Amino acid sequence: MLGVKVLRLRSKVLGLKIPKLDCTSKMHESQEGTYISEGQAKVFFPGVKDVFYNPVQEFNRDLSISVLRIFAQKHIKDQEKTSDEDNENKFPKPGESYSNGIDILEALAASGLRSIRYAKEIGGLKSITANDISIAATQSIKSNVESNAVEKLVNPNQGDACAVMYEHRHKNKFHCVDIDPYGSPSPFIDAAVQSVSDGGLLMITATDMAILCGNLPESCFAKYGSLSLKNKACHEMALRILLQSIQSSAARYGRYIHPLISVSVDFYVRLFMLVFSGKKEAKSTASKLSMVYQCVNCHTLSWQPLMTTDGANKFIRGGGPPTSSSCQFCRSRQNLGGPIWSAPIHDPEFVASLLDSLDDDSLGSLKTEKRIRGILSVIHEELPDIPLFYGYDRMASFLKLSCPSLIEFRSAILNAGYRVSLSHCYKHSVKTDAPPAVLWDILLTIARKVLPKKTWPHSLPEKPLPSDYLLSREISTEVNLEQHIDANPESRKQKLVRFQANPEKHWGPKARAKPSNSAKTVAVKDNDEPSSNKKRKV
């Protein structure tokens, strides 16, 4: 995420012309301002000493470029099939404006770095609207666009993000809308789903992970219409809560979404989806949403779909609660969460094409390519039809066991005849169609293997703890701990960069930018801007 402090620069500062930039480092300060270089874009901030730039977000922009390259290429080919078949295999070149290319809106552009990178690194574009509500930011975008020589593609625009999108909800819709705010994207979702063309691409980032991951369920419901839960799968649940919120907004206008890829990484989530128009499909939304019951102690999950379908376009209300008021395994009470998106959050074919595109040298290299390849490989291995997952380290900890090996635990699940995969959201994840009873039986078998001196089954003490109920459970599953041939994931065998460690000392989301005390700047009061844009990226 990139931006400058919320400023109003004096006219003589705003009128500075920026020379052609030639900087090789990420950031370079001079007497005139600060230079930043990323990808093929080089941007400059005049008179600003403290630039709000987070290098961790380069992965976000690199991944967005990879997705847009495929989307733009497909759009050009679809257009050429009806106009000029001779150019069907001609890949569009970056930096050129195509009359049959895609129109992109970056609603919260700040300095314009993202839009400039799109213009210089993606082929098949018609135009990019780089919008920001700040006059200072818009002037910065204009200067940076000129210095990077992308005037014929990038059109700076000063305006309220929602107002710009609402102006395009009936005609001249954008082929792609990119929403990357500071914090929650909820104020922009309604306008975004209306301003995307039929079959267009919607890209949304959210950084308010504390709310989406269960710390403030009441705030989550206020922003997204869903109750979040705290568990090891909270980051995937954040993706599914956001998808549910987007689909709920789209359904009001007879539209529906098709998720291409949904990524939880670092301190944010990033979603890529296609938006289509269709009243029948919009009405089927409830069959893709579910409520979640979670035990407060052992975190066992149960699902309750809001509706089901018989396959003949007939929808039936969801049945009664899938569980009693207390957990069948540890006798603890249940928490209720949701509704969340319980349909697939990735398109396996699109993820495969995205991986293949990384091998195409003609598309240009990306600095975070290794990490993109690693995360996409794990996503491609994920079971698409299984919502959420269990953290097997947390399950073992509940039974006061050391975390079992990944291979041993996965082998036991596969030997029992069930499917299993990792999740890109968590290193010690188990995404499986095996019932929770099977998972607990596997852990109990391991417990009795590593603790042979203990008397089994474990007898209940006078005042049993929740874990005692599980330890006293009779094992009903035939557990085979021998190593299965498919127990080791392919991405693990290849030693890909799958789960990122903290990349820097003070890693995490940067503090919100504040007005500068410089004599060349004038602070902006909160009431000078519409409340809907107070959460915008600056």
C-alpha positions as CSV (number, residue, x, y, z in Angstrom):
1,M,0.0,0.0,0.0
2,L,1.4,3.3,-1.0
3,G,0.5,6.9,-0.3
4,V,1.6,10.3,1.0
5,K,0.5,12.1,4.1
6,V,-2.9,13.7,3.8
7,L,-1.8,17.1,2.5
8,R,-2.7,20.2,0.7
9,L,0.4,21.5,-1.0
10,R,0.7,25.1,-1.9
11,S,0.2,25.8,-5.6
12,K,3.9,26.5,-6.4
13,V,4.8,23.1,-4.9
14,L,2.0,21.3,-6.8
15,G,3.2,22.9,-10.0
16,L,6.7,21.4,-9.8
17,K,7.7,19.5,-12.9
18,I,9.4,16.2,-12.2
19,P,12.5,15.2,-14.2
20,K,12.9,11.8,-15.7
21,L,13.8,9.5,-12.8
22,D,16.8,7.3,-12.7
23,C,16.8,5.6,-9.3
24,T,17.8,2.1,-8.6
25,S,16.9,1.8,-4.9
26,K,13.5,1.5,-3.4
27,M,13.5,4.9,-1.7
28,H,15.8,7.8,-2.1
29,E,15.5,11.2,-0.4
30,S,16.8,14.4,-1.9
31,Q,16.3,18.1,-1.2
32,E,13.4,18.2,-3.7
33,G,11.5,15.2,-2.2
34,T,11.5,11.4,-2.1
35,Y,12.0,9.0,-5.0
36,I,10.5,5.4,-5.0
37,S,11.2,2.7,-7.6
38,E,9.1,-0.5,-7.9
39,G,8.8,-2.7,-10.9
40,Q,9.1,-0.6,-14.0
41,A,7.5,2.5,-12.3
42,K,9.4,5.3,-10.6
43,V,7.5,7.9,-8.6
44,F,8.4,11.1,-6.8
45,F,6.9,13.0,-3.9
46,P,7.9,16.7,-3.9
47,G,8.5,18.4,-0.5
48,V,7.5,15.3,1.5
49,K,10.0,13.9,4.0
50,D,8.0,11.0,5.4
51,V,6.5,8.9,2.6
52,F,3.9,6.3,3.5
53,Y,5.3,3.4,1.5
54,N,5.1,-0.3,2.6
55,P,7.4,-2.5,0.6
56,V,5.6,-5.6,1.9
57,Q,2.6,-4.6,-0.4
58,E,4.8,-5.2,-3.5
59,F,3.5,-8.8,-3.4
60,N,0.0,-7.4,-3.7
61,R,0.8,-5.3,-6.7
62,D,2.8,-8.1,-8.4
63,L,0.0,-10.6,-8.0
64,S,-2.5,-8.1,-9.3
65,I,-0.4,-7.5,-12.4
66,S,-0.2,-11.3,-13.0
67,V,-4.0,-11.7,-12.8
68,L,-4.6,-8.6,-15.0
69,R,-2.2,-9.9,-17.6
70,I,-4.3,-13.0,-18.1
71,F,-7.6,-11.1,-17.9
72,A,-6.5,-8.5,-20.5
73,Q,-5.1,-11.2,-22.8
74,K,-8.3,-13.2,-22.7
75,H,-10.4,-10.0,-23.3
76,I,-8.3,-9.0,-26.4
77,K,-8.6,-12.6,-27.8
78,D,-12.3,-12.7,-27.3
79,Q,-12.7,-9.3,-29.1
80,E,-10.4,-10.4,-32.0
81,K,-12.4,-13.6,-32.6
82,T,-15.2,-11.5,-34.0
83,S,-13.1,-8.9,-35.7
84,D,-9.7,-10.1,-36.8
85,E,-8.7,-13.7,-36.5
86,D,-5.2,-13.1,-37.9
87,N,-4.3,-11.4,-34.6
88,E,-5.7,-14.2,-32.4
89,N,-2.3,-15.4,-31.2
90,K,-0.7,-12.0,-31.0
91,F,-0.1,-11.1,-27.3
92,P,-0.8,-7.4,-26.5
93,K,2.2,-5.2,-25.7
94,P,2.5,-3.1,-22.6
95,G,2.5,0.6,-22.9
96,E,0.1,0.8,-25.9
97,S,-3.5,1.8,-25.9
98,Y,-5.8,-0.8,-27.6
99,S,-9.2,0.3,-28.8
100,N,-10.6,-3.1,-27.9
101,G,-8.6,-3.3,-24.6
102,I,-9.8,-3.1,-21.1
103,D,-10.7,0.0,-19.0
104,I,-9.4,-0.1,-15.4
105,L,-10.4,2.1,-12.5
106,E,-8.1,2.4,-9.5
107,A,-10.5,4.1,-7.2
108,L,-8.0,5.0,-4.4
109,A,-4.8,5.7,-6.4
110,A,-2.8,7.9,-3.9
111,S,0.5,8.5,-5.7
112,G,-0.5,6.4,-8.8
113,L,2.2,3.8,-8.4
114,R,-0.2,0.9,-9.0
115,S,-1.8,2.5,-12.1
116,I,1.6,3.4,-13.5
117,R,2.8,-0.2,-13.0
118,Y,-0.3,-1.5,-14.7
119,A,0.3,0.8,-17.7
120,K,4.0,-0.2,-18.1
121,E,3.8,-3.9,-17.3
122,I,0.4,-5.1,-18.7
123,G,-0.6,-5.3,-22.3
124,G,-4.1,-5.1,-23.8
125,L,-5.2,-1.9,-21.9
126,K,-7.4,0.8,-23.3
127,S,-7.2,3.3,-20.4
128,I,-6.6,3.5,-16.6
129,T,-8.5,6.0,-14.5
130,A,-6.3,6.8,-11.4
131,N,-8.7,8.4,-9.0
132,D,-8.2,10.0,-5.6
133,I,-10.3,12.4,-3.5
134,S,-7.2,14.4,-2.4
135,I,-6.2,17.4,-4.6
136,A,-2.6,16.9,-3.5
137,A,-2.6,13.2,-4.4
138,T,-4.2,13.9,-7.8
139,Q,-1.4,16.5,-8.6
140,S,1.1,13.9,-7.5
141,I,-0.5,11.3,-9.9
142,K,-0.3,13.8,-12.8
143,S,3.3,14.5,-12.2
144,N,4.2,10.8,-11.8
145,V,2.3,9.9,-14.9
146,E,4.2,12.5,-17.0
147,S,7.6,11.5,-15.6
148,N,6.8,7.8,-16.5
149,A,5.5,8.7,-20.0
150,V,2.2,6.9,-19.6
151,E,-0.1,9.9,-20.3
152,K,-1.9,8.0,-23.2
153,L,-3.0,5.3,-20.8
154,V,-3.4,6.7,-17.3
155,N,-6.0,9.4,-16.7
156,P,-5.6,11.1,-13.3
157,N,-9.0,12.0,-11.8
158,Q,-9.9,13.9,-8.6
159,G,-13.1,12.8,-7.0
160,D,-15.0,10.7,-4.4
161,A,-14.4,7.1,-5.2
162,C,-18.0,6.0,-4.7
163,A,-19.3,8.9,-6.8
164,V,-17.0,8.0,-9.7
165,M,-18.2,4.4,-9.6
166,Y,-21.9,5.3,-9.3
167,E,-21.5,7.5,-12.4
168,H,-20.5,4.4,-14.3
169,R,-23.1,2.0,-13.0
170,H,-25.5,2.3,-16.0
171,K,-23.2,3.0,-18.9
172,N,-19.5,3.0,-19.7
173,K,-18.8,0.4,-17.0
174,F,-15.2,-0.5,-16.2
175,H,-13.8,-3.9,-17.3
176,C,-11.8,-3.9,-14.0
177,V,-12.2,-2.1,-10.7
178,D,-9.4,-2.1,-8.2
179,I,-10.3,-1.2,-4.5
180,D,-7.3,-1.0,-2.2
181,P,-8.2,1.2,0.8
182,Y,-6.6,1.8,4.1
183,G,-8.6,-0.6,6.3
184,S,-12.1,-1.7,5.4
185,P,-13.4,-1.8,1.8
186,S,-17.0,-2.0,3.0
187,P,-17.9,1.6,2.1
188,F,-17.0,1.0,-1.5
189,I,-18.4,-2.5,-2.1
190,D,-21.9,-1.4,-3.2
191,A,-20.6,1.1,-5.8
192,A,-17.9,-1.4,-7.0
193,V,-20.3,-4.3,-7.8
194,Q,-22.4,-1.9,-9.9
195,S,-19.6,-0.2,-11.9
196,V,-18.0,-3.4,-13.2
197,S,-19.0,-4.6,-16.7
198,D,-20.7,-8.0,-17.2
199,G,-17.9,-10.5,-16.9
200,G,-15.6,-7.8,-15.6
201,L,-12.9,-8.2,-12.9
202,L,-13.2,-6.9,-9.4
203,M,-10.1,-6.8,-7.2
204,I,-10.5,-5.9,-3.5
205,T,-8.1,-5.6,-0.6
206,A,-9.0,-5.5,3.1
207,T,-6.5,-4.8,5.9
208,D,-8.9,-4.7,8.9
209,M,-7.9,-8.2,9.9
210,A,-8.6,-7.7,13.6
211,I,-12.3,-7.2,12.8
212,L,-12.5,-10.0,10.1
213,C,-10.6,-12.5,12.3
214,G,-12.9,-12.5,15.3
215,N,-11.6,-9.8,17.7
216,L,-14.6,-7.6,17.2
217,P,-17.6,-9.7,16.0
218,E,-20.0,-6.8,16.5
219,S,-17.9,-4.5,14.3
220,C,-17.6,-7.3,11.7
221,F,-21.4,-7.6,11.5
222,A,-21.8,-3.8,11.2
223,K,-19.3,-3.7,8.3
224,Y,-19.9,-7.0,6.5
225,G,-23.2,-8.4,7.8
226,S,-21.5,-11.5,9.3
227,L,-20.2,-12.6,12.7
228,S,-16.5,-13.6,12.7
229,L,-15.0,-16.4,14.9
230,K,-11.6,-16.7,16.5
231,N,-9.8,-19.9,15.4
232,K,-6.8,-21.1,13.4
233,A,-8.9,-20.8,10.2
234,C,-9.8,-17.2,10.9
235,H,-7.9,-15.8,7.9
236,E,-9.8,-18.1,5.5
237,M,-12.9,-17.2,7.3
238,A,-12.0,-13.5,6.7
239,L,-11.9,-14.3,2.9
240,R,-15.3,-16.0,3.1
241,I,-16.9,-13.2,5.1
242,L,-15.7,-10.6,2.6
243,L,-17.0,-12.8,-0.3
244,Q,-20.3,-13.1,1.4
245,S,-20.6,-9.4,1.8
246,I,-19.7,-8.7,-1.9
247,Q,-22.1,-11.3,-3.1
248,S,-24.9,-9.9,-0.9
249,S,-24.4,-6.5,-2.4
250,A,-24.2,-7.8,-5.9
251,A,-27.4,-9.9,-5.5
252,R,-29.4,-6.7,-4.8
253,Y,-28.8,-5.7,-8.4
254,G,-29.3,-9.1,-10.1
255,R,-25.6,-9.8,-10.2
256,Y,-23.4,-12.6,-8.9
257,I,-19.7,-13.2,-8.4
258,H,-17.3,-16.0,-9.5
259,P,-14.2,-16.0,-7.3
260,L,-11.0,-16.6,-9.3
261,I,-8.5,-16.5,-6.4
262,S,-8.7,-15.4,-2.8
263,V,-5.5,-14.8,-0.9
264,S,-4.7,-14.3,2.7
265,V,-1.2,-13.0,3.0
266,D,0.9,-11.0,5.5
267,F,-1.5,-8.6,7.2
268,Y,-4.3,-8.4,4.6
269,V,-6.6,-10.3,2.3
270,R,-6.8,-9.8,-1.5
271,L,-9.7,-11.1,-3.6
272,F,-10.1,-11.4,-7.4
273,M,-13.5,-12.3,-8.8
274,L,-15.6,-12.0,-12.0
275,V,-18.9,-10.2,-11.8
276,F,-21.8,-11.3,-13.9
277,S,-25.4,-10.3,-14.4
278,G,-28.1,-12.9,-14.0
279,K,-31.2,-12.8,-11.8
280,K,-31.5,-16.6,-11.5
281,E,-27.9,-17.0,-10.4
282,A,-28.3,-14.1,-8.0
283,K,-31.2,-15.8,-6.3
284,S,-29.1,-18.9,-5.7
285,T,-26.9,-16.9,-3.4
286,A,-28.3,-18.5,-0.2
287,S,-27.2,-21.9,-1.3
288,K,-23.6,-20.7,-1.3
289,L,-23.8,-19.3,2.3
290,S,-23.6,-21.1,5.6
291,M,-23.7,-20.5,9.3
292,V,-20.9,-22.0,11.4
293,Y,-21.0,-23.5,14.9
294,Q,-17.7,-23.7,16.7
295,C,-17.0,-25.3,20.1
296,V,-15.4,-22.7,22.4
297,N,-12.8,-25.1,23.6
298,C,-11.9,-27.9,21.1
299,H,-12.9,-25.7,18.2
300,T,-14.8,-28.5,16.4
301,L,-16.8,-27.0,13.5
302,S,-20.3,-27.8,12.2
303,W,-22.1,-26.3,9.2
304,Q,-25.6,-25.2,8.5
305,P,-26.2,-24.1,4.8
306,L,-28.9,-21.4,4.6
307,M,-30.5,-23.2,1.6
308,T,-29.9,-26.3,-0.4
309,T,-30.7,-27.2,-4.0
310,D,-32.0,-30.4,-5.6
311,G,-30.2,-29.7,-8.8
312,A,-33.4,-28.7,-10.7
313,N,-33.3,-25.0,-9.8
314,K,-35.4,-25.8,-6.7
315,F,-34.2,-24.3,-3.4
316,I,-35.0,-25.7,0.0
317,R,-34.5,-24.0,3.3
318,G,-31.7,-25.3,5.4
319,G,-32.4,-27.9,8.0
320,G,-32.3,-27.5,11.8
321,P,-29.1,-26.9,13.7
322,P,-26.4,-29.5,12.8
323,T,-25.3,-29.8,16.4
324,S,-26.7,-29.6,19.9
325,S,-26.1,-26.7,22.2
326,S,-23.0,-28.5,23.6
327,C,-20.1,-30.1,21.8
328,Q,-20.4,-33.8,21.3
329,F,-16.6,-34.2,22.0
330,C,-15.8,-32.0,25.0
331,R,-19.2,-31.0,26.3
332,S,-18.5,-27.3,25.9
333,R,-20.9,-24.7,24.6
334,Q,-21.0,-23.6,20.9
335,N,-20.4,-20.2,19.4
336,L,-22.3,-19.1,16.3
337,G,-20.6,-17.4,13.3
338,G,-21.5,-16.4,9.8
339,P,-23.1,-16.3,7.4
340,I,-19.9,-17.0,5.3
341,W,-19.3,-17.9,1.7
342,S,-19.1,-21.7,1.7
343,A,-18.7,-22.3,-2.0
344,P,-15.2,-22.5,-3.6
345,I,-13.1,-19.4,-3.2
346,H,-10.6,-20.3,-6.0
347,D,-11.0,-21.3,-9.7
348,P,-8.5,-24.2,-10.1
349,E,-8.3,-23.7,-13.9
350,F,-7.5,-20.0,-13.5
351,V,-4.9,-20.7,-10.8
352,A,-3.2,-23.2,-13.1
353,S,-3.2,-20.7,-15.9
354,L,-1.7,-18.1,-13.5
355,L,1.1,-20.5,-12.6
356,D,1.8,-21.2,-16.3
357,S,2.0,-17.5,-17.0
358,L,4.9,-17.2,-14.6
359,D,7.0,-19.3,-16.9
360,D,6.4,-17.0,-19.9
361,D,9.6,-14.8,-20.1
362,S,7.9,-12.5,-22.6
363,L,5.6,-11.1,-19.8
364,G,8.6,-9.8,-17.8
365,S,9.8,-10.8,-14.4
366,L,8.3,-9.8,-11.0
367,K,10.4,-9.3,-7.9
368,T,8.1,-11.5,-5.7
369,E,7.7,-14.2,-8.3
370,K,9.1,-17.0,-6.1
371,R,6.6,-16.2,-3.4
372,I,3.7,-15.9,-5.8
373,R,4.6,-19.3,-7.3
374,G,4.8,-20.9,-3.9
375,I,1.5,-19.5,-2.6
376,L,-0.3,-20.3,-5.9
377,S,1.0,-23.9,-5.8
378,V,-0.5,-24.4,-2.3
379,I,-3.7,-22.8,-3.4
380,H,-3.8,-25.1,-6.5
381,E,-3.5,-28.1,-4.1
382,E,-6.3,-26.9,-1.8
383,L,-9.5,-28.9,-1.8
384,P,-11.9,-26.5,-3.5
385,D,-15.1,-27.8,-2.0
386,I,-14.1,-27.9,1.6
387,P,-14.7,-24.6,3.6
388,L,-12.3,-23.8,6.4
389,F,-9.8,-26.1,8.0
390,Y,-8.4,-27.4,11.3
391,G,-5.1,-26.4,12.8
392,Y,-3.7,-29.8,13.8
393,D,-1.2,-28.2,16.1
394,R,-4.0,-26.6,18.1
395,M,-5.9,-29.8,18.2
396,A,-2.8,-31.6,19.6
397,S,-2.2,-28.8,22.1
398,F,-5.8,-29.2,23.4
399,L,-5.0,-32.8,24.3
400,K,-1.6,-31.7,25.7
401,L,0.3,-33.4,23.0
402,S,3.3,-32.3,21.0
403,C,2.4,-31.3,17.4
404,P,2.5,-34.5,15.3
405,S,4.4,-34.5,12.0
406,L,2.5,-33.3,8.9
407,I,3.3,-36.6,7.0
408,E,2.0,-38.8,9.8
409,F,-1.2,-36.9,10.3
410,R,-1.9,-36.6,6.6
411,S,-1.1,-40.3,6.1
412,A,-3.6,-41.4,8.7
413,I,-6.4,-39.3,7.0
414,L,-5.5,-40.7,3.5
415,N,-5.3,-44.3,4.8
416,A,-8.8,-43.9,6.3
417,G,-10.1,-43.1,2.8
418,Y,-10.5,-39.4,3.0
419,R,-9.1,-36.4,1.1
420,V,-6.7,-33.9,2.6
421,S,-4.8,-30.8,1.7
422,L,-3.0,-27.8,3.2
423,S,-4.4,-24.3,3.2
424,H,-2.3,-21.3,2.1
425,C,-3.6,-19.5,5.2
426,Y,-1.8,-21.5,7.8
427,K,1.2,-23.7,7.9
428,H,-0.2,-26.4,10.2
429,S,-3.6,-26.7,8.5
430,V,-5.6,-29.7,7.6
431,K,-8.4,-29.2,5.0
432,T,-10.2,-32.5,4.7
433,D,-13.6,-34.1,4.1
434,A,-13.0,-36.4,7.1
435,P,-15.5,-35.9,9.9
436,P,-14.1,-34.3,13.1
437,A,-14.6,-37.7,14.9
438,V,-12.0,-39.2,12.6
439,L,-9.5,-36.4,13.3
440,W,-9.9,-36.8,17.0
441,D,-9.5,-40.6,16.7
442,I,-6.3,-40.1,14.9
443,L,-4.9,-37.8,17.5
444,L,-6.0,-40.2,20.3
445,T,-4.2,-43.0,18.5
446,I,-1.1,-40.9,18.4
447,A,-1.5,-40.0,22.1
448,R,-1.7,-43.6,23.1
449,K,1.3,-44.3,21.0
450,V,3.6,-41.6,22.4
451,L,2.2,-42.0,26.0
452,P,2.1,-45.8,26.4
453,K,2.4,-45.7,30.3
454,K,-1.0,-43.9,30.6
455,T,-4.0,-46.1,31.2
456,W,-6.4,-46.0,28.2
457,P,-9.2,-45.2,27.9
458,H,-8.5,-42.3,30.1
459,S,-10.9,-42.3,33.1
460,L,-12.8,-39.1,33.9
461,P,-11.7,-37.3,37.1
462,E,-14.2,-36.0,39.6
463,K,-14.2,-32.6,38.0
464,P,-13.4,-33.3,34.4
465,L,-11.8,-30.7,32.1
466,P,-13.1,-30.4,28.5
467,S,-10.0,-32.3,27.3
468,D,-10.8,-35.2,29.7
469,Y,-14.0,-35.9,27.8
470,L,-12.0,-36.4,24.6
471,L,-9.2,-38.4,26.3
472,S,-11.8,-40.8,27.6
473,R,-13.3,-41.3,24.2
474,E,-13.4,-44.7,22.7
475,I,-11.6,-44.9,19.3
476,S,-14.1,-46.0,16.7
477,T,-11.9,-45.4,13.6
478,E,-9.4,-47.9,12.3
479,V,-6.3,-45.7,12.3
480,N,-3.3,-46.5,10.1
481,L,-0.3,-44.3,10.7
482,E,1.9,-45.8,8.0
483,Q,3.2,-43.3,5.5
484,H,1.0,-42.8,2.5
485,I,2.5,-42.2,-0.9
486,D,0.6,-38.9,-1.3
487,A,1.1,-37.6,2.3
488,N,3.9,-35.2,1.3
489,P,2.4,-32.3,-0.8
490,E,4.1,-31.6,-4.1
491,S,4.7,-27.9,-3.1
492,R,6.5,-29.1,0.0
493,K,8.7,-31.6,-2.0
494,Q,9.8,-28.7,-4.3
495,K,10.7,-26.6,-1.3
496,L,8.7,-23.6,-2.6
497,V,8.2,-20.4,-0.6
498,R,4.8,-21.3,0.7
499,F,4.4,-19.5,4.1
500,Q,6.2,-16.2,4.5
501,A,8.1,-15.2,7.6
502,N,8.1,-11.6,8.9
503,P,10.2,-10.0,6.2
504,E,11.4,-7.0,8.2
505,K,12.0,-5.8,11.8
506,H,8.9,-3.6,12.2
507,W,6.7,-5.7,9.8
508,G,3.0,-5.1,9.6
509,P,0.5,-2.4,8.4
510,K,1.9,1.1,8.6
511,A,0.2,3.7,10.7
512,R,-2.3,6.0,9.0
513,A,-0.6,8.9,7.4
514,K,-0.8,12.3,9.2
515,P,-0.6,15.9,8.1
516,S,3.0,17.2,7.8
517,N,4.2,20.2,9.9
518,S,6.3,21.4,6.9
519,A,5.8,25.1,6.0
520,K,5.1,24.0,2.5
521,T,2.0,22.0,3.5
522,V,-1.4,22.7,4.9
523,A,-3.1,20.1,7.0
524,V,-6.5,18.7,6.0
525,K,-9.3,18.6,8.6
526,D,-11.4,15.4,8.8
527,N,-14.6,17.3,7.9
528,D,-13.0,18.6,4.7
529,E,-13.6,15.2,3.0
530,P,-16.6,13.0,2.7
531,S,-16.9,10.4,5.5
532,S,-17.0,7.6,3.0
533,N,-13.4,8.3,2.1
534,K,-11.9,8.7,5.5
535,K,-10.7,5.1,5.3
536,R,-9.0,5.6,2.0
537,K,-5.4,4.9,1.3
538,V,-3.2,8.0,1.2
